[in-house]
Amino acid sequence: MLDYLLSEEALKFREEIRCFVKSIPRQMILDMDADKIRFPKEFLTEAGKRNLMGCRYPEKWGGREMDWATTAMVMEEIGTLGYIFACVFGVGAELVCDAIIRHGTDKQKEKYVAPLLKGELFAAECLTEPRGGSDFFGTTTTAEDKGDYFLINGQKRFIVGAEGADYFLVYAKTNPSAKPHESLTCFIVDRSPGVETKYLYGLMGCRGGGAGRLVFKDVKVPKENIVGKLNGAYSVFNTMMIPERLGTAAMTIGAARPALEIATGYSMKRKAFGTVISQFQGVSFQIAEAAMLLDASRSMVYTTCRAVDTNQESHLIRRMVSETKKFVTESCQKVAHNSMQVMGGIGYTNIYPVERIVRDLRLASIWTGTNEVMSFIIANEWYREYIICRKAGTLRDCEKDAPESDAADEKIYE
């Protein structure tokens, strides 16, 4: 950890988090991966009892009024238990709560945020649909205005907590004829008649989070359960992309860290040709690369956290969050790969948890926006910034800093 980036208060809080992490029984981790536990309510309940969730939210609603840097620390430490533990921890306390805290009413915060952070209720976010996930505005789930309530119909899939959550944050089409960014509304939907967990997925990794497909059939949702404004889901979605993607990056570091720790210890014990393999450059250089990638990932996460905490310009945040999510998830997958490679065949067995970590981390570059979507956002924002800077004349024209820069006939663009 980069301790010097954390406040004294955050460092003390980290000890609470680590104490909680150490308390989680080995069997729970094994049962989650075996899908014997469908949704870890006991884990979340205990986290709530210890007041560990939603640390950056107001104390009034159960938080600790801390910052994003502290949140990143929490997500990394929880991630060391396994990626799925951070997933279920973050989906409710960092995603759903964030939307309600930022855009909801006090009544909604009292009813849904406070008990969730206490570990008394469980929540899930419903964005992805069977027809696609990245196309947010292509949502086909509908919410029809019936006067005192809305009637929701549609399906959502790949929902962590489809099995286990008590309520859902659902995006639905409320004005089909409007422009895409004015056509959707965000709702809090209680598990009630008409809400059905239709299918649970057999996942490659990240098992035990109750990931499934939800079907909403004529579900009555009171108007007081609108989060934000009618047809204003775009604003909610925009702010939620910060905890979704920045939180994903932080927890991915935590999930990858044990692989490197295990591989490091193994390389100091395992001998080949009469020498411990840590003495071979082919091994130690892979450990070095993995350590470098973890440190670089942390640096990127905390830099982006600082940008969010200081309310930097939204387009800059959008680019930095996307860069962080892409770089960190891909770097941590490389960390896990190197760790398994160092251990050789034994790393490919379930004698060590490295094989599970490799499986789990494959999700990191897919969920909360694929890394291809991140590249698309990064490119758009980078070109946008470049054009603004060029027009403003704030940058040196470095193109002229070449001996033959005035050879105009050689600068052909068509």
N, C-alpha and C positions, 0 to 999 in steps of 0.2 A: 504494500500500500504506500501511497505518497502521503505520509502522515502530515507533512508540513502544509498540505493544502486543506487540512481539516482544522476546525476550531477545537478548543479544549472541550467544549460541550459535546461536539461531535465525536471526539476520541473517547469520552466517557460513555457516550451512547453506544459506540461500537462494542464496548465490553459487554453491554447488555445484549446486543445482537449476537455476539459470539457465544455468550452463555446460553442463549436460546438455541443456537445452532448445535451446540454440543449436547443439548438435552434431547434432541430428536433421536429416537431409537433407530438403530440399524435396520430393524425389521420393517419399519415403515417405509424406508427407502426401497428395500427389496420388494415389498408388497406393492408399492406404487409402480415400479417397473414391470411387475408381473400382472398388472391390472387387477390385482386382488382388492386394492383400494380404488374405488371409482372416482372419489373426490375427497381430499384430505381435510375434512371439516375439523377434526381434532387439532391439526396443525394450525389452522387459521384461528380457531378458538383460543388456543394457548397464546398465539402471537397477539391477539386482541387483548387478552387478560393482562399481558405484560406491557401493553400500550406501545407496541413496536410498529404499528402500521400507520401510514399516512403522516409521517413525521413533519412534513412541511405545511400541513394544514393548521388552521387556528385551533387553539386549545379548546375553544368553545364547542367545537364539533368532535373533539377527541384526538387532535393532532398535538404537535409540540412546537409549532411555529419555527421550524428549522428551515434550512435552505436546500437548494438542489444538489449541492456538493454532498451534503449529508445523505440525501436520498440516494445518490449514486453509491455511496459507501454501503448503505443498507442493502441495496439490490445486489451488489457484489457479494456481500457476506451471505445473504440468503441463497444466492446462486451456487455457493459451494456445496450445498446439500444435493443439488441436482437442478437442472434447468427447469423442470416442471414445478419445483417448489417455488422458484422465483416467478414463474408464470402465474400460478394461482394466487400468490401473494400480491403480485403487481396488478393483475387484471381488475380485482375489486378495489384495493386500497389506493392504487396509483392511476388507474384509468377511469373507472366508473366514478369514483369519488371526485377525481379532478374535474370531470364534466359538471357534476352537481355543485361542487364548491364554487366553480368559476361562473356557471351560468344558471344555477338553480335558485329556488326560493329558500328562505329560512325554514319554511315548513318542510320542504323536501330534504334539506340538510338534517333537520331534526329526526325525520322519519326514516331516512335511508342511509345517511352518512354516519351519524353517531353510532347506531347499533352495528354497522358494518365494521367500523374501526375498533369496536369492542369485541368483535368476533362472535356477535350474536346473530348476524345476518350475513349472507353470502351473495355476491353479485357477479354478473358476466356482461360482457360487451357483445352486441350483435350487429356486425357490420357486413361480413362476407356472406354472399348468397351463392346458391348452386350455379348460377350463370356466370359468376366471377367475383373476384375480391378487389382487385386494383381499381376497377371501374366504379368508384364510389357513387357517381351520379347516375349510374345505370341501375340503381336499386329498383327492384320490382315489387317489393313489399309495400302494401298500400295502407293508408289510414284514412278512413272515410268519416267526415264530420257528421255526427248524428245529433247535434244540438248540445246535450250535456256531456257527451262523451265521444270518443273516436272508436271506430271499429277497425281493428287491424287484421289483415290477412296477408300471408306470405310465408317465406321460409328463409332461414339463415343457417349457414353450416360452418364447420370447423370452429365451433364456439367452445372455448375452454370454460367449463362450468355449466355446459348444457345439462349435465347431470350434476346436481348439487346446489346450484344457485337458487336463491329465493326471489330475486328480481333481476331484470335484464334492461340494459340500455339499448334501445332499438331505434334504428334509423328507418324511416318509412316515407313513402311518397304521399304528400298531402296536396300538391298542386301540380299535376302532371303537365298542364299546358304552359307552365312558367318556364323561365330560363333555368337550366340545370341547377345553378347555385341558389336558386330561390324556390326550389320545388320540394325540398325535403324538410322533415321535422324530426327532432329527437325526442323520444318518449322514455319514461320509466314504466316498465311493464312488469307487474307482479306475476309470479307463477300462480296461475289461476285457471279456471275452466277455459279450454280452448288453446292453452299453451302445452304443447306436447314435445317431449324429447323423443324424436322419431328414430334416431339411429346413433349408435356410438361407434367411433372409428377405431380400427385396429392400426395403431400408429407404429412407425419404425422406432421412434423414441418418444421422450416426453410423455410417457404413459401415466395414467392415474389422475389426470386432470379433468376427467369427465367430458372430453371433447366430443361433441356430437352435432347432429342436425336438429334444429328446432322448427316446429311447424306452428304457426299462429293461425287459428281458424276462428273468425268472428270473435276476437278477443276485445272485450270492452275495457277501454282505458279512459279514466276521467281526464278532463281538460287540465286539471291542476297538475297532472303528471307530465306535461310538456316541459322539457328542459330548454331554457332559453325562450326564443320566440317561435311562433307559428311560422313555418317555412324558413326557419333560421338555423337549420342543422349545420349549414356550412361553417358558421362561426364556431359551433361546438367542435366539429370535426377538425378544424384548423388548430385549435388549442390542444386538442387531444393527441395530435400527432407528436407533440413534444414528449409527454410521458410515454407514449407508445414506443417511440423510436429511440429516445435517449435512455429510457428505462431498459429497453431491450439491450442496448449496447452495454450498459453497466452490469446487468445480470449475466451477460454472456462472458464477461471477464471472470466473474465468480465461478461460473460453470466450467470454464477452461482451466482455471488455476489448479485444481486438484490433480488434473492429468499431468501437468508439468511437475508438481511436487512429487507425485508418485514416480514419474520417470527419473527425476533427479536422484531420489533415494535409491531406486533400483540400479541406476548406473554406477553408484558408489559401492554397491555390494556385488553385482554380477561380474564374474571374471571370464575373460577369454584370452587364450594364449598366455595364461599365467598372470594377467594384468587386469585390474578393474577397468571396465570399459569406459569409465569417465575420463581415463587418460588418453583415449583415442580421439583424435580430432573429428573423425566422422561422427562420433557420438556427442562430444562436448560442444561442437559447433551447432548441432541441432538444438541442444539445450539452450545455447546462447541466443540463437535466433528466436526461439520461443519466448525466452525471458525479455528480449528486446521488444517483441511484438506486444507482449502484455504491458510493458511499461509505456510503450507508445500509445496503446489503446487507452490506458488510464489517463495519460496526458491529454488525449483528445477528448475523452469524456469530461474531465474536470474543466478543461478550457471551455467546452460548450456549456457546461453547467454554469460557469461564471457568466457567460454571455446571457443565459436565460435569467439568472438571478439579478443581473443589472439592467434587465429590460432593454436589451439592444434592439436595433431596428429589425422588424419582423422578417424581411427578406434575408437578412444575414443569418438570423436564427434558423430559418427554413433550410438554408444551404448547409449550415454547420451541423444541424441535427441529422440531415440526410447523409452528409459525409461521415459523420461519426458512426451512424448505424451501419453503413456499408463497410467502412474500414475496419471497425472493431469486430463485427461478426465474421468477416472473412479472415482477419488476422487470428482470431481465436480458434477458428476451424483449423488453421494452419498449426497453431499451438497444440491442439489435440492430435493432429496428424503426426507432427514431429515426436510427440510423446509416445505414441504407439510404435512409431518406427524405431525409436531408441530401445524399446522393450522387446521388439521382435515378435516372435510367435506367441509368447505368453501374454503380450498385450492384446492379442486378438481373442483371448479367451475370457470367460467370466470369472477367472481367478482374481483378476484385478478389475476395478470399475472403469478403466480407460475405454473399454469397448462401448460401455453404456454412454460415456461422455461423448464419444465420437458420434454415436447415433443421435443423442439428444441435440448436439450442436448443429446438426444438419438443418434443423428447423430455423436457426437464427437468421439466415439470409433469405428466408422465405416469408415468415410471418411479419405482421405489422408493416407491410409494404415490402415487396420484393426488392432485392438490391438493384435490379434493373430499373425499377421505378425510382429508387434513390439516385441512380446515375442520371436519369431523365431530369429530375428536379435540380440536381447539382449543375448540370449543363445549362439549364434554363437560367438559373440564378447567376451563374458565373458570367454568361454572355450579357445578361442584363446589367450586372455591375460594371462590366468592361465598357459597355456602350455609354453608361452614365458618366464614368470617369473620363472617357475620351472626349465626350461633349463638354464636360466641365473644365477640361484642360488641366486636371490636377496631376497627371502623370507625365513623366519625362518621355519624350518620343524616342525610345531606345532603338527603333528601327533605323534611325539615322546614324547610329554608332557603329557603322561598318565602312571600310575604306571605299567601297564602290556603291554606297547607298543611293547615290544620285543617278544610277544607271536605270533611268525610267523605262527604257525600251526592254529591259530584261525582267521587269516586274509585270508579268502577264497573268491575269486572273480569269480570263475567259478563253 
